[in-house]
Amino acid sequence: MNRSSASLISIFLTLTISLSSNMVFAAGQLPSQDQFETKQSEPVDQPTQSENNPTNQLGPANSEDGNIDATDPIAVTSDGPFTTAKFSQQDEIAIKHPTLKALVSFESELNPYSLDAENTRSVGLRDVLLSVTDRNLDIGIAKLSEGIGKYNYWGSLGKFLPDILLGYNYQYLRGTANIPFGSSGPIRMNNPLIIAEAGFRYYGYRGGATLFGALQSRNLYRAAVHAKKATISNALLDATKRYYDLVLNEAILQIRIRAVEVSQAQLNLSQNLWDTGSANRLDVFQAETQLSQDRQNLIDQQIARRKSAIELAELLNLDQSFDLVPGEPILRKRRLIGEHIRSTELLRLAIGNRPELQEVEQQRLAAKKAVVVASAPLQPTFAFTGSAYGIGQTLSNSSQTTITPITLATAQGPVTAYSTSRSSRQISNLNALGFAVNWNLDGLGTIALANIQSAHLGARQAQLRSIEELNMVLRQVRESYLNSLSAQQKIHETANQVRSATEEIRLARLRFENGLGKNIDVLRAQQDYTSSLIEKARAIANFNTAQTQLLHDIGLISVDALTQTEGVAAIPENRG
């Protein structure tokens, strides 16, 4: 390649980088529909680099010896082809919201950033966590289940109190009745009969059903309380994962944007070299293919970012027409568990704090109480009773006159005389006090025996579930611990990948400018560099997710633990 072609490469790439470096919003500024038609900012003039100094053209800044200069602010932030997603440190990424013109437009009137959203809302991690605890539907359902269990428990305690018996029975009697006692003949009736009752019944013993039924309800209520805590823990975990997924997609979107800009610059360069006769048509086609692939990846990433915002809004039970945008300008590594804490300590914390274990333990205790409740029908019941009856024809103070014929024997013969009497028709009081012992065996006791056997099997089933849950919790803690170790190491490995990809793209361009390499080598180096930056962002997000998962699995996840002061682990290493 001649000297004029190399100079053309340096000048064109420097201008391209200058144009793209100004297509960035300030951190925290959101693109709106009004900015959709905003003109692109004017490029900042930069000095043209010579053909013998190809560094910082399409790759990060390097020192004179070809290595990354850690003291160079451009090298530390990984500026170069990807100025929008800045790696300010090894364990964090600075994020800036892209300009709308840098995105692929789907429709003329559709915002390419928020797409179908009607409004934009900036949220931070703490905002998300507080919102999920207040608005999440699963948590709301769990709270209602807790309330149901509480009132069921209170209802079981009411069985220790006596029963109030109140009754009122009104009947109109007409006809005759043969009473086998207290009368010499049939009684003729043509009057109402009222029987009113007010009394109590107190069960002194019902086979243990009252006591153990209340204990069973208490265990079920406590299980509902722990189930609510488990639901809150799961909701906090899901909210944190979805928030970091949103932040990750935001960072990848910016990387994809810059990849398109670089591919466009490479295509323009290849076209200019073809026009000057310094390149062949194959180079142009290869650059066009690379640009098309990068634009397709950008389209997919625009959709993926919007989908992650929708999923987060769904979890928070928010209006999905709002486009949720991460309010934190930096995706950084957040350690929640002490780096050197041992797995045995994590297992001990999980056994003592996981709400799922406490839930199944309460369910196991409730199943044991159910055996006693099921055996109660085989035992007698003993109850104290007392009643006050009111028996009569009316409730009001009324009376009736009764005329009774009397036959008298006289000298002249029998004479009929009549006697009158007045009697009250109002109900009169009759008191009763006693006790009752009943022993009923339904179906010769076979029904109760079958229920007892079923309760025994239920208790055994609950015990096996408790053991199963314990094994699952221990497995989850160990897997989360291993995933955390893997995620931490991958951060270091992806940092090495970025450094090697940086050197790869530098050498590929150097060889291409001096006629020793091919255009396809440069394109492949660009792909490797883009992939390395994406893997770096994924590694940081995956580490944060792994730490959150581990904090959840040991049962100590909370809003404060997830939003702790930077640099302070939620579970320090010296926790005892």
C-alpha positions as CSV (number, residue, x, y, z in Angstrom):
1,M,0.0,0.0,0.0
2,N,1.4,3.4,-1.0
3,R,1.9,6.4,1.3
4,S,-1.1,8.4,0.0
5,S,-3.4,5.5,0.7
6,A,-2.2,5.1,4.3
7,S,-2.6,8.9,4.8
8,L,-6.2,8.6,3.5
9,I,-6.9,5.8,6.0
10,S,-5.6,7.8,8.9
11,I,-7.5,11.0,8.0
12,F,-10.8,9.3,7.3
13,L,-10.8,7.1,10.5
14,T,-9.8,10.1,12.7
15,L,-12.7,12.1,11.3
16,T,-15.1,9.2,11.7
17,I,-14.2,8.8,15.4
18,S,-14.5,12.5,15.9
19,L,-18.1,12.4,14.5
20,S,-19.2,9.5,16.6
21,S,-17.6,10.7,19.8
22,N,-19.9,13.7,19.8
23,M,-23.1,11.6,19.4
24,V,-23.5,11.0,23.1
25,F,-25.9,12.4,25.7
26,A,-24.6,13.5,29.0
27,A,-24.9,10.8,31.8
28,G,-28.4,10.7,33.1
29,Q,-30.0,12.6,30.1
30,L,-32.8,10.6,28.4
31,P,-33.6,10.9,24.7
32,S,-37.1,12.2,24.1
33,Q,-39.5,12.4,21.2
34,D,-38.6,16.1,20.8
35,Q,-34.9,15.2,20.3
36,F,-35.8,12.7,17.6
37,E,-35.4,15.3,14.9
38,T,-32.5,17.1,16.6
39,K,-29.6,17.8,14.3
40,Q,-26.4,16.0,14.9
41,S,-23.7,17.9,16.9
42,E,-20.9,19.4,14.9
43,P,-17.7,17.2,15.0
44,V,-14.8,18.4,17.1
45,D,-11.7,19.0,15.0
46,Q,-8.9,16.6,15.9
47,P,-5.3,16.4,14.5
48,T,-4.7,13.8,11.8
49,Q,-2.4,11.0,12.8
50,S,0.4,10.0,10.5
51,E,0.7,6.7,8.7
52,N,3.5,5.7,11.1
53,N,1.4,6.2,14.2
54,P,-1.8,4.2,13.6
55,T,-2.7,3.9,17.3
56,N,-6.1,5.2,18.5
57,Q,-7.6,5.1,15.1
58,L,-10.0,2.2,15.4
59,G,-8.7,0.8,18.7
60,P,-8.0,1.9,22.2
61,A,-5.1,4.1,23.0
62,N,-1.7,2.4,23.4
63,S,1.7,3.4,24.6
64,E,4.6,3.7,22.3
65,D,5.7,0.1,23.0
66,G,2.3,-1.2,21.8
67,N,1.0,-2.0,25.4
68,I,-2.0,-0.3,27.0
69,D,-0.9,2.7,29.0
70,A,-2.8,2.6,32.3
71,T,-1.9,6.2,33.0
72,D,-3.5,7.4,29.8
73,P,-7.1,8.4,30.6
74,I,-8.2,7.4,27.1
75,A,-6.7,3.9,27.6
76,V,-8.2,3.5,31.0
77,T,-11.7,4.4,29.9
78,S,-11.2,2.2,26.8
79,D,-12.0,5.1,24.4
80,G,-11.3,4.5,20.8
81,P,-14.0,2.8,18.8
82,F,-16.4,2.4,21.7
83,T,-16.6,5.8,23.4
84,T,-20.2,5.4,24.6
85,A,-19.5,2.4,26.8
86,K,-16.5,3.4,28.9
87,F,-14.6,1.0,31.1
88,S,-13.6,3.5,33.7
89,Q,-12.1,0.7,35.9
90,Q,-11.6,-3.0,35.6
91,D,-14.8,-3.7,37.5
92,E,-17.2,-1.0,36.3
93,I,-18.6,0.5,33.1
94,A,-19.7,4.1,32.6
95,I,-23.0,4.3,30.7
96,K,-24.3,7.2,28.6
97,H,-27.6,7.2,26.8
98,P,-27.2,7.2,23.0
99,T,-28.5,9.8,20.5
100,L,-31.6,8.7,18.6
101,K,-30.0,9.2,15.2
102,A,-27.4,6.6,16.2
103,L,-30.2,4.0,16.4
104,V,-32.0,2.1,13.6
105,S,-35.4,3.7,12.9
106,F,-38.3,1.3,12.5
107,E,-41.0,3.9,11.6
108,S,-40.8,7.6,10.8
109,E,-42.9,8.6,13.9
110,L,-41.6,5.9,16.2
111,N,-38.9,6.8,18.7
112,P,-36.1,4.2,18.0
113,Y,-35.0,4.2,21.7
114,S,-38.3,3.8,23.6
115,L,-40.1,2.2,20.6
116,D,-43.7,1.5,21.7
117,A,-43.4,3.3,25.1
118,E,-45.3,6.5,25.6
119,N,-43.3,7.9,28.5
120,T,-39.9,7.5,30.0
121,R,-39.0,6.9,33.7
122,S,-35.6,6.8,35.2
123,V,-35.2,4.2,38.0
124,G,-32.4,3.2,40.3
125,L,-31.9,-0.2,42.1
126,R,-33.3,1.0,45.4
127,D,-36.4,2.5,43.6
128,V,-37.0,-0.9,41.9
129,L,-36.6,-2.8,45.2
130,L,-38.9,-0.5,47.1
131,S,-41.5,-0.6,44.4
132,V,-41.5,-4.4,44.1
133,T,-42.1,-4.8,47.8
134,D,-45.0,-2.4,47.6
135,R,-46.6,-3.3,44.3
136,N,-45.7,-6.8,43.3
137,L,-48.7,-9.0,42.8
138,D,-47.1,-12.2,44.2
139,I,-46.3,-10.4,47.4
140,G,-49.8,-9.1,47.6
141,I,-51.2,-12.6,47.2
142,A,-48.8,-13.9,49.9
143,K,-49.9,-11.2,52.3
144,L,-53.6,-12.2,51.7
145,S,-52.6,-15.8,52.4
146,E,-51.0,-14.7,55.6
147,G,-54.2,-12.9,56.6
148,I,-56.3,-16.0,55.9
149,G,-54.0,-18.1,58.1
150,K,-54.1,-15.5,60.9
151,Y,-57.9,-15.5,61.0
152,N,-58.1,-19.2,60.8
153,Y,-55.9,-19.4,63.8
154,W,-58.0,-16.9,65.7
155,G,-61.1,-18.9,64.8
156,S,-59.5,-22.1,66.2
157,L,-58.9,-20.3,69.5
158,G,-62.6,-19.5,69.7
159,K,-63.3,-23.2,70.2
160,F,-62.0,-22.9,73.7
161,L,-65.0,-20.6,74.6
162,P,-68.5,-21.9,75.4
163,D,-71.2,-22.1,72.8
164,I,-74.2,-19.8,73.1
165,L,-77.5,-21.6,72.3
166,L,-80.5,-19.4,71.4
167,G,-83.7,-20.7,69.9
168,Y,-87.3,-19.8,69.2
169,N,-89.9,-22.3,68.0
170,Y,-93.4,-21.3,67.2
171,Q,-96.1,-23.9,66.3
172,Y,-99.9,-23.8,66.1
173,L,-101.5,-27.0,67.6
174,R,-105.0,-28.1,66.6
175,G,-106.4,-31.5,67.3
176,T,-106.1,-34.1,70.0
177,A,-103.1,-35.8,71.6
178,N,-103.0,-38.9,73.7
179,I,-100.5,-38.3,76.4
180,P,-99.5,-41.5,78.2
181,F,-99.0,-39.8,81.5
182,G,-100.7,-37.1,83.6
183,S,-104.1,-37.3,81.8
184,S,-107.1,-39.6,81.9
185,G,-107.8,-39.1,78.2
186,P,-106.8,-37.3,75.1
187,I,-106.1,-33.7,75.2
188,R,-107.8,-31.4,72.7
189,M,-105.7,-28.5,71.5
190,N,-106.6,-25.4,69.4
191,N,-103.9,-22.9,70.4
192,P,-100.3,-21.9,69.5
193,L,-97.3,-23.3,71.3
194,I,-94.1,-21.3,71.7
195,I,-90.8,-22.8,73.0
196,A,-88.0,-20.2,73.5
197,E,-84.5,-21.3,74.6
198,A,-81.4,-19.5,75.8
199,G,-78.5,-21.5,77.1
200,F,-74.8,-22.5,76.8
201,R,-72.8,-25.6,76.0
202,Y,-69.1,-25.9,77.0
203,Y,-67.1,-28.9,75.8
204,G,-64.7,-30.0,78.5
205,Y,-63.2,-32.7,76.3
206,R,-63.5,-33.5,72.6
207,G,-60.7,-36.0,72.1
208,G,-58.0,-33.4,71.8
209,A,-59.5,-31.9,68.6
210,T,-59.8,-28.4,70.2
211,L,-56.3,-28.1,71.6
212,F,-54.4,-29.8,68.7
213,G,-56.7,-28.1,66.1
214,A,-55.6,-24.8,67.5
215,L,-51.9,-25.8,67.5
216,Q,-52.3,-27.0,63.9
217,S,-53.8,-23.7,62.9
218,R,-50.9,-21.9,64.6
219,N,-48.4,-23.9,62.7
220,L,-50.2,-23.2,59.4
221,Y,-50.3,-19.5,60.2
222,R,-46.6,-19.4,60.9
223,A,-46.0,-21.3,57.6
224,A,-48.0,-18.6,55.8
225,V,-45.8,-15.9,57.4
226,H,-42.6,-17.6,56.3
227,A,-44.1,-18.2,52.8
228,K,-44.7,-14.4,52.6
229,K,-41.1,-13.8,53.5
230,A,-40.0,-16.3,50.9
231,T,-42.1,-14.6,48.3
232,I,-40.6,-11.2,49.2
233,S,-37.1,-12.7,48.9
234,N,-37.9,-14.2,45.5
235,A,-39.4,-10.9,44.3
236,L,-36.3,-8.9,45.5
237,L,-34.1,-11.5,43.6
238,D,-36.1,-11.3,40.4
239,A,-36.3,-7.5,40.6
240,T,-32.5,-7.2,41.0
241,K,-31.9,-9.6,38.2
242,R,-34.2,-7.8,35.8
243,Y,-32.7,-4.4,36.8
244,Y,-29.2,-5.6,36.1
245,D,-30.4,-7.2,32.9
246,L,-31.8,-3.8,31.9
247,V,-28.5,-2.1,32.7
248,L,-26.6,-4.8,30.8
249,N,-28.8,-4.3,27.7
250,E,-28.2,-0.6,28.0
251,A,-24.5,-1.1,28.0
252,I,-24.6,-3.6,25.1
253,L,-26.8,-1.3,23.1
254,Q,-24.1,1.4,23.3
255,I,-21.4,-1.1,22.2
256,R,-23.6,-2.2,19.3
257,I,-24.1,1.4,18.3
258,R,-20.4,2.1,18.2
259,A,-19.8,-1.2,16.3
260,V,-22.1,0.1,13.6
261,E,-20.3,3.4,13.4
262,V,-17.0,1.7,13.1
263,S,-18.3,-0.7,10.4
264,Q,-19.7,2.3,8.5
265,A,-16.4,4.0,8.7
266,Q,-14.7,0.9,7.5
267,L,-17.1,0.7,4.6
268,N,-16.5,4.3,3.6
269,L,-12.8,3.7,3.8
270,S,-13.0,0.6,1.7
271,Q,-15.1,2.4,-0.9
272,N,-12.7,5.3,-1.1
273,L,-9.7,2.9,-1.5
274,W,-11.7,1.2,-4.2
275,D,-12.3,4.5,-5.9
276,T,-8.6,5.3,-5.8
277,G,-7.6,1.9,-7.0
278,S,-5.9,0.9,-3.8
279,A,-8.3,-1.9,-2.9
280,N,-10.4,-4.5,-4.6
281,R,-14.2,-5.0,-4.8
282,L,-14.0,-7.9,-2.3
283,D,-12.9,-5.5,0.4
284,V,-16.0,-3.4,-0.2
285,F,-18.3,-6.4,-0.1
286,Q,-16.7,-7.6,3.1
287,A,-17.2,-4.2,4.7
288,E,-20.8,-4.1,3.6
289,T,-21.5,-7.6,5.1
290,Q,-19.9,-6.5,8.3
291,L,-22.0,-3.4,8.5
292,S,-25.2,-5.3,7.8
293,Q,-24.4,-7.8,10.5
294,D,-23.7,-5.0,13.0
295,R,-26.9,-3.2,12.1
296,Q,-28.9,-6.5,12.6
297,N,-27.3,-6.9,16.0
298,L,-28.2,-3.3,16.8
299,I,-31.8,-3.9,15.8
300,D,-31.9,-7.0,18.0
301,Q,-30.3,-5.1,20.9
302,Q,-32.8,-2.2,20.6
303,I,-35.6,-4.7,20.9
304,A,-33.9,-6.6,23.8
305,R,-33.4,-3.4,25.8
306,R,-37.1,-2.5,25.4
307,K,-38.1,-6.0,26.3
308,S,-36.1,-6.0,29.5
309,A,-37.8,-2.7,30.5
310,I,-41.2,-4.3,29.9
311,E,-40.3,-7.3,32.0
312,L,-39.2,-5.1,34.8
313,A,-42.4,-3.1,34.6
314,E,-44.4,-6.3,34.7
315,L,-42.7,-7.5,37.8
316,L,-43.2,-4.1,39.5
317,N,-46.8,-4.0,38.4
318,L,-46.3,-0.7,36.7
319,D,-47.8,0.7,33.5
320,Q,-45.8,-1.0,30.7
321,S,-46.2,2.0,28.5
322,F,-43.5,3.6,30.6
323,D,-40.0,2.9,29.3
324,L,-37.8,2.2,32.4
325,V,-34.3,3.5,32.0
326,P,-31.5,2.8,34.6
327,G,-30.8,6.0,36.5
328,E,-27.3,4.8,37.6
329,P,-24.7,6.0,35.1
330,I,-22.3,3.2,36.0
331,L,-22.5,-0.6,35.9
332,R,-20.1,-1.6,38.6
333,K,-19.1,-4.8,40.4
334,R,-21.0,-5.0,43.7
335,R,-19.8,-7.5,46.3
336,L,-22.4,-8.5,48.8
337,I,-20.7,-11.5,50.4
338,G,-17.3,-11.3,52.0
339,E,-14.7,-12.6,49.5
340,H,-13.0,-15.1,51.9
341,I,-16.1,-16.3,53.7
342,R,-16.2,-20.1,53.8
343,S,-18.9,-22.2,52.2
344,T,-19.6,-23.9,55.6
345,E,-20.5,-20.6,57.1
346,L,-22.8,-19.8,54.2
347,L,-24.5,-23.2,54.7
348,R,-25.0,-22.5,58.4
349,L,-26.5,-19.1,57.6
350,A,-28.9,-20.7,55.1
351,I,-30.1,-23.3,57.5
352,G,-30.9,-20.7,60.1
353,N,-32.4,-18.0,57.8
354,R,-34.0,-19.5,54.7
355,P,-37.8,-18.9,55.1
356,E,-38.5,-21.9,52.9
357,L,-37.0,-24.2,55.5
358,Q,-39.0,-22.6,58.3
359,E,-42.1,-22.8,56.2
360,V,-41.8,-26.6,55.5
361,E,-40.9,-27.1,59.2
362,Q,-44.1,-25.5,60.3
363,Q,-46.1,-27.5,57.8
364,R,-44.4,-30.7,59.1
365,L,-45.5,-29.8,62.7
366,A,-49.0,-29.0,61.5
367,A,-49.2,-32.5,59.8
368,K,-48.2,-34.1,63.1
369,K,-51.0,-32.3,64.9
370,A,-53.4,-33.5,62.2
371,V,-53.0,-37.1,63.3
372,V,-54.4,-36.2,66.8
373,V,-57.2,-34.3,65.3
374,A,-58.1,-37.2,63.0
375,S,-58.2,-39.6,66.0
376,A,-60.6,-37.4,68.0
377,P,-63.8,-39.0,66.6
378,L,-62.8,-42.3,68.2
379,Q,-63.0,-40.8,71.7
380,P,-66.0,-39.6,73.7
381,T,-67.0,-36.0,74.2
382,F,-68.0,-34.4,77.5
383,A,-69.9,-31.1,77.7
384,F,-71.6,-28.9,80.4
385,T,-75.0,-27.6,79.3
386,G,-77.4,-25.1,80.8
387,S,-80.6,-23.7,79.3
388,A,-83.5,-21.5,80.2
389,Y,-86.8,-22.4,78.4
390,G,-89.8,-20.3,77.9
391,I,-93.0,-22.4,77.1
392,G,-96.4,-21.0,76.4
393,Q,-98.9,-19.7,73.9
394,T,-97.8,-16.0,73.6
395,L,-95.0,-13.7,74.4
396,S,-97.3,-11.0,75.7
397,N,-98.9,-10.8,79.1
398,S,-102.4,-12.2,78.2
399,S,-104.7,-14.7,79.9
400,Q,-107.7,-16.8,78.9
401,T,-111.0,-17.8,80.7
402,T,-111.8,-21.5,80.9
403,I,-115.4,-22.6,81.5
404,T,-115.7,-26.1,82.9
405,P,-119.1,-27.9,83.2
406,I,-119.7,-29.7,86.5
407,T,-122.5,-32.3,87.0
408,L,-124.0,-32.3,90.5
409,A,-126.3,-34.9,91.9
410,T,-129.4,-33.5,93.7
411,A,-132.7,-34.8,95.0
412,Q,-134.4,-33.5,91.9
413,G,-131.8,-35.2,89.8
414,P,-128.4,-34.3,88.2
415,V,-127.8,-30.7,87.7
416,T,-125.1,-29.2,85.5
417,A,-123.2,-26.3,86.9
418,Y,-120.3,-24.3,85.3
419,S,-117.1,-23.1,86.9
420,T,-114.8,-20.5,85.4
421,S,-111.0,-20.0,85.8
422,R,-108.5,-17.6,84.4
423,S,-105.0,-18.8,83.3
424,S,-102.0,-17.0,81.8
425,R,-101.2,-17.7,78.1
426,Q,-97.7,-16.1,78.4
427,I,-94.6,-18.3,78.2
428,S,-93.3,-19.5,81.6
429,N,-89.7,-20.2,82.6
430,L,-88.2,-23.6,82.9
431,N,-84.4,-23.9,83.8
432,A,-82.2,-26.9,83.1
433,L,-78.5,-27.5,84.1
434,G,-76.5,-30.7,83.5
435,F,-73.8,-32.4,81.5
436,A,-73.7,-34.7,78.5
437,V,-71.4,-37.5,77.5
438,N,-71.5,-38.7,74.0
439,W,-69.5,-41.4,72.2
440,N,-70.4,-41.9,68.6
441,L,-68.5,-44.1,66.2
442,D,-69.5,-43.3,62.6
443,G,-69.4,-46.3,60.3
444,L,-68.3,-48.5,63.3
445,G,-65.2,-46.3,63.6
446,T,-63.8,-47.3,60.1
447,I,-64.1,-43.7,58.8
448,A,-62.0,-42.3,61.7
449,L,-59.4,-45.1,61.3
450,A,-59.0,-44.4,57.6
451,N,-58.6,-40.7,58.4
452,I,-56.0,-41.5,61.0
453,Q,-54.0,-43.5,58.5
454,S,-54.3,-40.8,55.9
455,A,-53.0,-38.2,58.5
456,H,-50.0,-40.5,59.3
457,L,-49.1,-40.6,55.6
458,G,-49.5,-36.9,55.4
459,A,-47.1,-36.4,58.3
460,R,-44.6,-38.7,56.6
461,Q,-45.0,-36.8,53.4
462,A,-44.4,-33.5,55.1
463,Q,-41.2,-34.9,56.7
464,L,-39.9,-36.0,53.3
465,R,-40.7,-32.6,51.9
466,S,-38.8,-31.0,54.7
467,I,-35.7,-33.1,53.9
468,E,-36.1,-32.5,50.2
469,E,-36.3,-28.7,50.8
470,L,-33.2,-28.8,53.0
471,N,-31.2,-30.7,50.4
472,M,-32.4,-28.3,47.7
473,V,-31.3,-25.3,49.8
474,L,-27.9,-26.7,50.5
475,R,-27.5,-27.4,46.8
476,Q,-28.6,-23.9,45.9
477,V,-26.1,-22.4,48.3
478,R,-23.2,-24.5,47.0
479,E,-24.1,-23.8,43.3
480,S,-24.5,-20.1,44.0
481,Y,-21.2,-20.0,45.8
482,L,-19.5,-21.7,42.8
483,N,-21.2,-19.4,40.4
484,S,-20.0,-16.4,42.3
485,L,-16.4,-17.7,42.2
486,S,-16.8,-18.3,38.5
487,A,-18.3,-14.9,37.8
488,Q,-15.5,-13.2,39.8
489,Q,-12.8,-15.0,37.8
490,K,-14.5,-14.2,34.5
491,I,-14.2,-10.5,35.2
492,H,-10.5,-10.9,35.2
493,E,-10.5,-13.1,32.2
494,T,-12.7,-10.8,30.1
495,A,-10.4,-7.9,31.1
496,N,-7.6,-9.9,29.6
497,Q,-9.8,-10.6,26.5
498,V,-10.4,-6.9,26.1
499,R,-6.6,-6.2,26.3
500,S,-5.8,-8.9,23.8
501,A,-8.6,-7.8,21.4
502,T,-7.3,-4.3,21.7
503,E,-3.8,-5.4,20.6
504,E,-5.3,-7.6,17.9
505,I,-7.2,-4.7,16.3
506,R,-4.1,-2.5,16.5
507,L,-1.8,-5.0,14.8
508,A,-4.5,-5.9,12.2
509,R,-4.8,-2.2,11.2
510,L,-1.1,-1.7,11.3
511,R,-0.6,-4.7,8.9
512,F,-3.4,-3.5,6.7
513,E,-2.0,0.0,6.4
514,N,1.4,-1.3,5.5
515,G,0.1,-3.7,2.9
516,L,0.9,-6.9,4.9
517,G,-2.7,-7.7,6.0
518,K,-6.1,-8.1,4.5
519,N,-9.3,-6.2,5.1
520,I,-11.0,-9.3,6.4
521,D,-8.4,-9.5,9.2
522,V,-9.4,-6.0,10.3
523,L,-13.1,-6.9,10.3
524,R,-12.5,-10.0,12.3
525,A,-10.5,-8.0,14.8
526,Q,-13.3,-5.6,15.1
527,Q,-15.7,-8.4,15.8
528,D,-13.4,-9.8,18.4
529,Y,-13.1,-6.4,20.0
530,T,-16.9,-5.9,20.1
531,S,-17.4,-9.4,21.5
532,S,-14.8,-8.8,24.2
533,L,-16.5,-5.6,25.4
534,I,-19.8,-7.3,25.5
535,E,-18.4,-10.2,27.4
536,K,-16.8,-7.8,29.8
537,A,-20.2,-6.1,30.5
538,R,-21.9,-9.5,30.9
539,A,-19.2,-10.6,33.3
540,I,-19.8,-7.7,35.6
541,A,-23.6,-8.1,35.4
542,N,-23.3,-11.8,36.0
543,F,-21.2,-11.2,39.1
544,N,-23.7,-8.9,40.6
545,T,-26.5,-11.4,39.8
546,A,-24.5,-14.2,41.3
547,Q,-23.9,-12.2,44.5
548,T,-27.6,-11.4,44.7
549,Q,-28.5,-15.1,44.2
550,L,-26.1,-16.2,46.9
551,L,-27.5,-13.5,49.3
552,H,-31.0,-14.8,48.5
553,D,-30.0,-18.5,49.0
554,I,-28.6,-17.9,52.5
555,G,-31.9,-16.1,53.4
556,L,-30.4,-12.7,54.2
557,I,-31.6,-10.7,51.1
558,S,-33.2,-7.3,51.8
559,V,-33.5,-3.9,50.3
560,D,-30.8,-2.5,52.6
561,A,-28.4,-5.5,51.9
562,L,-28.8,-5.0,48.2
563,T,-28.3,-1.2,48.3
564,Q,-25.5,-1.1,50.8
565,T,-22.8,1.5,50.8
566,E,-20.3,0.8,48.0
567,G,-17.4,-1.3,49.2
568,V,-19.1,-2.7,52.3
569,A,-20.1,-6.3,52.0
570,A,-23.6,-7.3,53.3
571,I,-22.2,-10.4,54.8
572,P,-18.7,-9.6,56.1
573,E,-16.0,-12.2,56.4
574,N,-15.9,-12.1,60.2
575,R,-19.6,-12.8,60.7
576,G,-19.9,-15.3,63.5
